[in-house]
């Protein structure tokens, strides 16, 4: 499977120094980060600036004991601030060269967020079945993110909806298995740096050039893989027609 957006390895190479924490001027000149952010915006993912790692496993927000260092928006107005506007994203990227970015879910897309090993198993199975998986990102802190179309506002109000899987940023610790990021939630969008000295990041395994799939085409395989990952017996997914 291709590990890079758009295929060319040169773009990944352009990001290497930025992910290792280059200085602001050098990072801004590198170009690869901005290109990936604009590619995500072209795919319809609304973006907003986020915090970034600071020395000592700290967060740039300087909040004492920040519970999600380098993983949260910098503005409380992130839902209204999130945009796909090229000019605005370019300004943010150039004026905040160390910033991570989040993408707000539930507008255009949702994210099915699973443990890394379960995600790898599910991705291999889905690809072997010829399923159009869509964009997939890996977070080196042990998660895999499957980007899908949103089902946050079903046309049929009686449509079954798995509310117990909805994941908001403040409830993520309550969802160690599958997390469904929909309306009111967000995830880091690649490329993003994570706290620590090991160069951990959030990066694309399948880039945003892949069309967003319906989440229900992935859900059964992901839940089965998560059940095996947690040692539970996989159960049939309770869809209603």
C-alpha positions in Angstrom: 0.0 0.0 0.0 1.2 3.5 -0.7 2.4 5.3 2.3 2.3 8.8 0.9 -0.2 11.3 -0.4 0.0 11.4 -4.2 2.6 8.7 -4.4 5.9 10.6 -4.8 8.4 9.9 -2.0 9.9 13.3 -2.4 7.0 14.9 -0.6 7.6 12.7 2.4 11.3 13.7 2.2 10.3 17.4 2.3 8.5 16.8 5.6 11.2 14.9 7.4 13.0 17.9 8.7 9.8 19.7 9.7 8.7 16.6 11.7 12.0 16.7 13.5 11.3 20.2 14.6 13.1 22.6 12.4 13.1 26.3 13.1 10.2 28.4 12.0 11.8 30.1 9.0 13.2 26.8 7.6 9.9 25.0 8.2 7.9 27.6 6.4 10.2 27.4 3.4 10.1 23.6 3.2 6.7 23.6 1.4 5.7 19.9 1.9 3.7 20.6 5.0 1.7 23.3 3.3 1.1 21.2 0.3 -0.4 18.4 2.4 -2.6 20.8 4.3 -3.9 22.3 1.0 -4.5 18.8 -0.4 -6.6 17.9 2.6 -8.6 21.2 2.2 -9.1 20.4 -1.5 -10.6 17.1 -0.5 -13.1 19.0 1.6 -11.6 18.6 5.0 -12.2 21.8 7.0 -9.0 22.8 8.9 -8.1 25.0 11.8 -4.8 25.6 13.6 -3.9 23.4 16.6 -1.2 23.4 19.3 2.2 21.9 18.7 4.7 20.1 20.9 7.0 22.0 23.3 10.2 20.7 25.0 9.7 18.3 27.8 6.5 16.6 26.5 4.7 19.9 27.0 2.1 21.7 24.9 2.6 25.0 23.2 -0.6 26.3 24.9 1.4 26.4 28.2 -1.6 25.1 30.1 -0.4 23.4 33.3 -1.1 19.7 32.9 -2.6 20.0 29.4 -4.6 16.7 29.0 -4.1 16.6 25.2 -0.7 18.2 24.4 -0.3 19.2 20.8 -3.6 17.6 19.9 -6.2 20.4 20.4 -7.2 23.6 18.6 -5.7 26.9 19.5 -9.1 28.7 19.4 -12.3 27.9 21.3 -14.0 29.0 18.1 -12.5 26.1 16.1 -15.8 24.9 14.8 -16.7 28.1 13.1 -13.1 28.9 12.3 -12.5 25.6 10.4 -12.3 26.2 6.7 -11.2 24.8 3.3 -10.3 28.3 2.0 -6.9 28.1 0.4 -5.8 31.6 1.2 -6.7 31.3 4.8 -4.9 28.0 5.2 -1.8 29.4 3.5 -1.8 32.4 5.9 -2.1 30.1 8.9 0.6 27.7 7.7 3.0 30.5 7.0 2.4 32.6 10.1 2.3 29.6 12.4 5.0 27.4 10.9 5.2 25.0 13.9 1.4 24.6 14.4 -0.4 21.3 14.0 -3.9 21.4 12.4 -7.1 19.7 13.3 -10.0 18.9 10.9 -13.5 19.4 12.2 -15.6 16.3 11.8 -19.3 16.0 11.2 -19.4 18.7 8.5 -18.2 16.9 5.4 -16.5 13.9 6.9 -16.4 11.6 9.9 -13.4 9.7 11.3 -13.5 6.1 12.5 -10.6 6.0 15.0 -9.3 2.5 16.1 -6.3 1.0 17.9 -3.4 0.7 15.5 -3.1 -3.1 15.4 -6.9 -3.4 14.8 -6.6 -0.8 12.1 -3.8 -2.6 10.3 -5.8 -5.9 10.4 -8.9 -4.2 9.1 -7.1 -2.3 6.4 -5.5 -5.4 5.1 -8.8 -7.2 5.0 -10.7 -4.4 3.4 -8.1 -4.0 0.7 -8.0 -7.7 0.0 -11.8 -7.5 -0.5 -11.5 -4.7 -3.0 -13.3 -2.2 -0.7 -12.8 1.5 -1.5 -11.3 2.4 1.8 -10.7 6.1 1.4 -8.1 8.2 3.2 -6.4 6.6 6.2 -3.9 8.2 8.6 -1.7 6.6 11.3 -1.0 8.3 14.6 2.2 7.0 16.1 0.7 7.1 19.6 -1.2 3.9 18.6 -4.2 4.8 16.6 -5.4 4.6 13.0 -7.9 7.0 11.5 -10.3 6.1 8.7 -11.8 9.1 7.0 -15.3 8.7 5.7 -18.3 10.6 4.6 -20.3 12.1 7.5 -23.5 10.5 8.7 -23.9 13.2 11.3 -27.2 14.5 9.9 -29.2 11.5 8.5 -32.0 12.5 6.2 -34.2 9.9 7.8 -34.7 10.8 11.5 -35.7 7.2 12.2 -32.4 5.9 10.9 -30.5 3.8 13.4 -27.6 5.7 14.8 -24.8 4.3 17.0 -24.8 7.0 19.6 -22.7 5.0 22.1 -19.8 5.2 19.6 -19.9 9.0 19.2 -16.6 10.4 20.3 -16.0 14.0 21.4 -12.6 15.2 22.4 -13.4 15.4 26.1 -14.7 11.7 26.1 -11.9 10.0 24.2 -10.5 8.2 27.2 -13.9 6.5 27.5 -13.6 4.9 24.1 -10.4 2.7 24.1 -11.8 0.7 21.2 -13.5 2.3 18.2 -14.1 6.0 18.4 -16.6 7.6 15.9 -15.7 11.3 15.5 -18.7 13.1 14.1 -20.4 16.4 14.7 -18.7 18.4 17.4 -15.4 16.5 17.3 -12.1 16.8 15.6 -8.9 14.9 14.9 -5.3 15.9 14.0 -4.8 16.1 10.2 -1.5 15.0 8.7 1.2 16.2 8.9 1.2 16.7 12.6 3.9 16.3 15.3 3.3 14.5 18.6 5.0 15.3 21.9 8.2 13.4 22.8 11.7 12.9 21.6 11.1 10.0 19.2 9.8 12.0 16.2 6.3 10.6 16.5 3.8 12.0 14.0 0.4 11.7 12.4 0.9 10.9 8.7 -1.1 9.6 5.8 -1.1 5.9 4.8 -3.7 6.6 2.1 -3.9 10.3 1.2 -6.8 12.6 0.8 -6.8 12.0 -3.0 -8.9 8.9 -2.2 -12.7 9.4 -2.2 -14.4 9.4 1.1 -16.4 6.2 1.6 -19.7 5.6 3.4 -18.7 4.7 7.0 -21.0 1.7 6.9 -18.9 0.0 4.3 -16.0 -0.1 6.8 -17.8 -0.4 10.1 -18.4 -4.1 10.4 -14.8 -4.9 9.5 -13.4 -2.3 11.9 -15.6 -3.4 14.8 -14.7 -7.1 14.3 -11.0 -6.2 14.3 -11.4 -4.0 17.4 -13.2 -6.9 19.2 -10.4 -9.3 18.4 -7.9 -6.6 19.5 -9.6 -6.3 22.9 -10.1 -10.0 23.3 -13.9 -9.9 22.9 -16.0 -12.2 20.7 -16.9 -10.3 17.5 -20.7 -9.8 17.4 -22.9 -9.1 14.3 -23.2 -5.3 13.8 -26.8 -4.3 14.8 -27.8 -2.4 11.7 -31.5 -1.8 11.1 -33.0 -1.3 7.7 
